[in-house]
Amino acid sequence: MKILLITSAILMTAPFAALAGGNLVEDNKTLSADAELGATITTGNTDTTSLKGRLDMKHEFGHWENQYLLDALYKEDTGEVTGKRYYGLVQANYQFNDTSYLFINANHEIDPFTGFDSTSTLSSGYGHKFIDTGTSLFNVEVGPGYKYKQLDDESALEAGYDTEKSLVAHGVANFETKISASSMFKQMFIADVGESLEGRSETSITANIVGALAMKFAVIVRYNSEPLDDKKSTDTETNMTLLYSF
């Protein structure tokens, strides 16, 4: 608990210390968002339901560039729940200039099919935009973090403990580029390295349909080098959704 408190205090205060050297500008505030929704429902000989929803908001004002993300996945097959994942993220970036920034990131995931009731991660560090041309973006983030995982009752009984806590090295590599005037390609790698390696790859192609409405195809791969005894190391999620930007 003492490690958690000390680490949280350091991570929470690091980005705000930068305010001492800069003046926050209140004008030029911008807010944008992407909302996604996908669903598959079959009835008759086979009863299945699959729902995918995502809301990604970005808020820019002065030196700050903030992101708020909500992501949900639900699957049911013949009355039995076969997939359920809820993910929330808040990230604040303090921009030093056009290429360098400090970030603080807090995220929380609920995925009972991994053997954990929930996983929470808090991290902070330095980010740099190596490419930012308006049509292409490549940025990298690195810094320390703290991960807290709560096992479900069955997994806790088998393992003999109910929580996992660890300091991690947090890293993100993100690449985005316009393929054409109406389509976009994105690739993001996220890794938390501590007592184990946990990573996520998100690959997507978005094609505009009309106006602010687009079709998005995405493949998400999650990896854990040390899963619980009866779980697999790799989870793959493939989605086709409608995306509306506003």
Sequence and secondary structure as in RCSB ss.txt:
>XXXX:A:sequence
MKILLITSAILMTAPFAALAGGNLVEDNKTLSADAELGATITTGNTDTTSLKGRLDMKHEFGHWENQYLLDALYK
EDTGEVTGKRYYGLVQANYQFNDTSYLFINANHEIDPFTGFDSTSTLSSGYGHKFIDTGTSLFNVEVGPGYKYKQ
LDDESALEAGYDTEKSLVAHGVANFETKISASSMFKQMFIADVGESLEGRSETSITANIVGALAMKFAVIVRYNS
EPLDDKKSTDTETNMTLLYSF
>XXXX:A:secstr
 HHHHHHHHHHHHHHHHGGGGS    SS EEEEEEEEEEEEE SS  EEEEEEEEEEEEEETTEEEEEEEEEEEE
EETTEEEEEEEEEEEEEEEESSSSEEEEEEEEEEEEGGGTEEEEEEEEEEEEEEEEE SSEEEEEEEEEEEEEEE
E HHHHHHHT SEEEEEEEEEEEEEEEEEETTEEEEEEEEEEESSSEEEEEEEEEEEEEETTEEEEEEEEEEEES
S  TTS SEEEEEEEEEEEE 
